[in-house]
Amino acid sequence: MWIPLVNKLGGTHHGYFLPHEGANHIAYALFTFPSLAAYEEYRAKMALDEECQIAYKFAEDTKCILSYERSFMRPVFK
């Protein structure tokens, strides 16, 4: 549900990634924004967006998200 939502609200969703080996209860969703300010705008829009609220409710109802952690990264090479 989140790939089109992130893209709609100004980001680029790069997909979901699961481990090939090792822990099988962790997945990563990777997305980027042009700037930290654009990400903050996304967060504000997301809180008010009806489709995002439906996605949150789905996650809450199905318990498909066990935990949510954010990390901010920058590329090593440009």
N, CA and C atoms as an extended XYZ file, in Angstrom:
234
Properties=species:S:1:pos:R:3:atomname:S:1:resname:S:1:resid:I:1 pbc="F F F"
N         0.808       -1.201        0.000 N   MET     1
C         0.000        0.000        0.000 CA  MET     1
C         0.858        1.275        0.000 C   MET     1
N         2.057        1.180        0.570 N   TRP     2
C         2.827        2.408        0.779 CA  TRP     2
C         3.608        2.863       -0.444 C   TRP     2
N         3.918        1.972       -1.382 N   ILE     3
C         4.718        2.401       -2.545 CA  ILE     3
C         4.036        3.557       -3.273 C   ILE     3
N         2.779        3.423       -3.701 N   PRO     4
C         2.170        4.564       -4.386 CA  PRO     4
C         1.935        5.770       -3.473 C   PRO     4
N         1.742        5.527       -2.179 N   LEU     5
C         1.516        6.648       -1.263 CA  LEU     5
C         2.771        7.497       -1.100 C   LEU     5
N         3.909        6.865       -0.913 N   VAL     6
C         5.168        7.615       -0.784 CA  VAL     6
C         5.417        8.407       -2.068 C   VAL     6
N         5.219        7.743       -3.211 N   ASN     7
C         5.444        8.421       -4.492 CA  ASN     7
C         4.465        9.581       -4.677 C   ASN     7
N         3.218        9.398       -4.290 N   LYS     8
C         2.205       10.443       -4.414 CA  LYS     8
C         2.543       11.666       -3.573 C   LYS     8
N         3.164       11.446       -2.423 N   LEU     9
C         3.434       12.537       -1.487 CA  LEU     9
C         4.849       13.101       -1.601 C   LEU     9
N         5.527       12.830       -2.727 N   GLY    10
C         6.788       13.510       -3.006 CA  GLY    10
C         8.061       12.713       -2.846 C   GLY    10
N         7.973       11.472       -2.446 N   GLY    11
C         9.174       10.657       -2.291 CA  GLY    11
C         9.332        9.681       -3.442 C   GLY    11
N        10.404        8.907       -3.378 N   THR    12
C        10.628        7.801       -4.305 CA  THR    12
C        10.764        6.548       -3.475 C   THR    12
N         9.848        5.630       -3.641 N   HIS    13
C         9.879        4.360       -2.895 CA  HIS    13
C        10.685        3.370       -3.719 C   HIS    13
N        11.724        2.792       -3.115 N   HIS    14
C        12.619        1.879       -3.826 CA  HIS    14
C        12.252        0.416       -3.605 C   HIS    14
N        11.234        0.160       -2.819 N   GLY    15
C        10.758       -1.202       -2.627 CA  GLY    15
C        11.005       -1.714       -1.226 C   GLY    15
N        10.615       -2.965       -1.066 N   TYR    16
C        10.765       -3.672        0.208 CA  TYR    16
C        11.831       -4.742        0.044 C   TYR    16
N        12.618       -4.939        1.076 N   PHE    17
C        13.719       -5.887        1.007 CA  PHE    17
C        13.662       -6.829        2.204 C   PHE    17
N        13.766       -8.103        1.914 N   LEU    18
C        13.778       -9.143        2.944 CA  LEU    18
C        15.138       -9.816        2.941 C   LEU    18
N        15.591      -10.310        4.082 N   PRO    19
C        16.881      -10.982        4.118 CA  PRO    19
C        16.848      -12.282        3.324 C   PRO    19
N        17.924      -12.556        2.643 N   HIS    20
C        18.078      -13.826        1.923 CA  HIS    20
C        18.426      -14.937        2.910 C   HIS    20
N        19.222      -14.573        3.899 N   GLU    21
C        19.596      -15.490        4.980 CA  GLU    21
C        19.549      -14.700        6.279 C   GLU    21
N        19.482      -15.396        7.377 N   GLY    22
C        19.486      -14.729        8.679 CA  GLY    22
C        18.078      -14.494        9.192 C   GLY    22
N        17.937      -13.474       10.012 N   ALA    23
C        16.652      -13.180       10.655 CA  ALA    23
C        15.549      -13.020        9.610 C   ALA    23
N        14.426      -13.684        9.840 N   ASN    24
C        13.355      -13.615        8.848 CA  ASN    24
C        12.164      -12.794        9.330 C   ASN    24
N        12.348      -12.015       10.373 N   HIS    25
C        11.272      -11.173       10.880 CA  HIS    25
C        11.552       -9.683       10.659 C   HIS    25
N        12.552       -9.395        9.859 N   ILE    26
C        12.925       -8.006        9.589 CA  ILE    26
C        12.839       -7.757        8.087 C   ILE    26
N        12.185       -6.693        7.720 N   ALA    27
C        12.132       -6.251        6.326 CA  ALA    27
C        12.494       -4.772        6.302 C   ALA    27
N        12.978       -4.325        5.175 N   TYR    28
C        13.347       -2.923        5.028 CA  TYR    28
C        12.544       -2.304        3.895 C   TYR    28
N        11.998       -1.142        4.135 N   ALA    29
C        11.366       -0.342        3.107 CA  ALA    29
C        12.290        0.844        2.878 C   ALA    29
N        12.768        0.981        1.668 N   LEU    30
C        13.712        2.056        1.372 CA  LEU    30
C        13.043        3.095        0.488 C   LEU    30
N        13.107        4.347        0.922 N   PHE    31
C        12.619        5.426        0.087 CA  PHE    31
C        13.468        6.655        0.320 C   PHE    31
N        13.436        7.542       -0.677 N   THR    32
C        14.248        8.750       -0.620 CA  THR    32
C        13.383        9.972       -0.894 C   THR    32
N        13.899       11.115       -0.448 N   PHE    33
C        13.284       12.410       -0.689 CA  PHE    33
C        14.383       13.359       -1.125 C   PHE    33
N        14.032       14.398       -1.876 N   PRO    34
C        15.056       15.332       -2.350 CA  PRO    34
C        15.821       16.027       -1.223 C   PRO    34
N        15.180       16.166       -0.050 N   SER    35
C        15.819       16.858        1.069 CA  SER    35
C        15.124       16.450        2.362 C   SER    35
N        15.731       16.796        3.475 N   LEU    36
C        15.097       16.547        4.766 CA  LEU    36
C        13.819       17.374        4.890 C   LEU    36
N        13.824       18.579        4.348 N   ALA    37
C        12.615       19.417        4.376 CA  ALA    37
C        11.477       18.751        3.603 C   ALA    37
N        11.789       18.130        2.465 N   ALA    38
C        10.767       17.426        1.681 CA  ALA    38
C        10.229       16.230        2.458 C   ALA    38
N        11.100       15.575        3.205 N   TYR    39
C        10.650       14.457        4.033 CA  TYR    39
C         9.708       14.948        5.134 C   TYR    39
N        10.030       16.057        5.755 N   GLU    40
C         9.170       16.617        6.790 CA  GLU    40
C         7.809       17.032        6.217 C   GLU    40
N         7.806       17.560        4.990 N   GLU    41
C         6.545       17.879        4.324 CA  GLU    41
C         5.728       16.604        4.097 C   GLU    41
N         6.404       15.545        3.673 N   TYR    42
C         5.752       14.245        3.479 CA  TYR    42
C         5.090       13.773        4.771 C   TYR    42
N         5.796       13.892        5.881 N   ARG    43
C         5.249       13.451        7.172 CA  ARG    43
C         3.989       14.250        7.538 C   ARG    43
N         4.010       15.545        7.275 N   ALA    44
C         2.837       16.379        7.575 CA  ALA    44
C         1.662       16.008        6.669 C   ALA    44
N         1.919       15.830        5.373 N   LYS    45
C         0.863       15.442        4.435 CA  LYS    45
C         0.314       14.058        4.759 C   LYS    45
N         1.202       13.139        5.124 N   MET    46
C         0.826       11.759        5.421 CA  MET    46
C        -0.173       11.710        6.577 C   MET    46
N         0.016       12.542        7.563 N   ALA    47
C        -0.856       12.543        8.739 CA  ALA    47
C        -2.288       12.948        8.390 C   ALA    47
N        -2.453       13.686        7.296 N   LEU    48
C        -3.770       14.171        6.908 CA  LEU    48
C        -4.386       13.408        5.728 C   LEU    48
N        -3.602       12.557        5.093 N   ASP    49
C        -4.039       11.875        3.879 CA  ASP    49
C        -4.950       10.681        4.198 C   ASP    49
N        -6.115       10.640        3.561 N   GLU    50
C        -7.089        9.579        3.825 CA  GLU    50
C        -6.549        8.199        3.452 C   GLU    50
N        -5.858        8.095        2.325 N   GLU    51
C        -5.297        6.797        1.916 CA  GLU    51
C        -4.243        6.313        2.915 C   GLU    51
N        -3.456        7.232        3.442 N   CYS    52
C        -2.452        6.860        4.449 CA  CYS    52
C        -3.138        6.361        5.717 C   CYS    52
N        -4.219        6.999        6.099 N   GLN    53
C        -4.947        6.545        7.287 CA  GLN    53
C        -5.497        5.137        7.084 C   GLN    53
N        -5.949        4.822        5.880 N   ILE    54
C        -6.415        3.464        5.566 CA  ILE    54
C        -5.258        2.477        5.672 C   ILE    54
N        -4.098        2.859        5.168 N   ALA    55
C        -2.924        1.981        5.242 CA  ALA    55
C        -2.501        1.748        6.691 C   ALA    55
N        -2.520        2.805        7.507 N   TYR    56
C        -2.202        2.650        8.928 CA  TYR    56
C        -3.193        1.714        9.617 C   TYR    56
N        -4.462        1.880        9.300 N   LYS    57
C        -5.501        1.041        9.910 CA  LYS    57
C        -5.311       -0.414        9.511 C   LYS    57
N        -4.962       -0.653        8.249 N   PHE    58
C        -4.699       -2.010        7.779 CA  PHE    58
C        -3.558       -2.633        8.578 C   PHE    58
N        -2.481       -1.878        8.745 N   ALA    59
C        -1.326       -2.387        9.500 CA  ALA    59
C        -1.703       -2.671       10.950 C   ALA    59
N        -2.505       -1.793       11.519 N   GLU    60
C        -2.946       -1.983       12.907 CA  GLU    60
C        -3.832       -3.224       13.033 C   GLU    60
N        -4.766       -3.380       12.105 N   ASP    61
C        -5.702       -4.507       12.152 CA  ASP    61
C        -5.022       -5.855       11.907 C   ASP    61
N        -4.088       -5.884       10.966 N   THR    62
C        -3.450       -7.152       10.589 CA  THR    62
C        -2.174       -7.434       11.379 C   THR    62
N        -1.665       -6.418       12.074 N   LYS    63
C        -0.401       -6.539       12.808 CA  LYS    63
C         0.750       -6.972       11.887 C   LYS    63
N         0.698       -6.498       10.639 N   CYS    64
C         1.743       -6.839        9.676 CA  CYS    64
C         3.034       -6.059        9.920 C   CYS    64
N         2.962       -5.012       10.730 N   ILE    65
C         4.162       -4.269       11.120 CA  ILE    65
C         4.368       -4.511       12.610 C   ILE    65
N         5.468       -5.202       12.936 N   LEU    66
C         5.749       -5.516       14.337 CA  LEU    66
C         6.446       -4.373       15.047 C   LEU    66
N         7.289       -3.670       14.331 N   SER    67
C         7.953       -2.498       14.878 CA  SER    67
C         8.313       -1.579       13.723 C   SER    67
N         8.537       -0.337       14.053 N   TYR    68
C         8.826        0.673       13.043 CA  TYR    68
C         9.995        1.494       13.542 C   TYR    68
N        11.067        1.489       12.775 N   GLU    69
C        12.252        2.265       13.137 CA  GLU    69
C        12.710        3.044       11.919 C   GLU    69
N        13.099        4.284       12.122 N   ARG    70
C        13.595        5.110       11.023 CA  ARG    70
C        15.090        5.282       11.160 C   ARG    70
N        15.752        5.240       10.023 N   SER    71
C        17.179        5.560        9.950 CA  SER    71
C        17.369        6.506        8.780 C   SER    71
N        18.211        7.489        8.961 N   PHE    72
C        18.512        8.429        7.910 CA  PHE    72
C        19.934        8.154        7.436 C   PHE    72
N        20.094        7.928        6.159 N   MET    73
C        21.396        7.559        5.596 CA  MET    73
C        21.759        8.504        4.482 C   MET    73
N        23.027        8.543        4.194 N   ARG    74
C        23.495        9.284        3.027 CA  ARG    74
C        24.432        8.390        2.239 C   ARG    74
N        24.505        8.590        0.927 N   PRO    75
C        25.350        7.725        0.093 CA  PRO    75
C        26.834        7.905        0.413 C   PRO    75
N        27.556        6.829        0.297 N   VAL    76
C        29.004        6.878        0.511 CA  VAL    76
C        29.676        7.524       -0.706 C   VAL    76
N        29.212        7.143       -1.885 N   PHE    77
C        29.779        7.681       -3.121 CA  PHE    77
C        28.684        8.395       -3.899 C   PHE    77
N        29.011        9.519       -4.467 N   LYS    78
C        28.041       10.240       -5.309 CA  LYS    78
C        28.511       10.273       -6.718 C   LYS    78
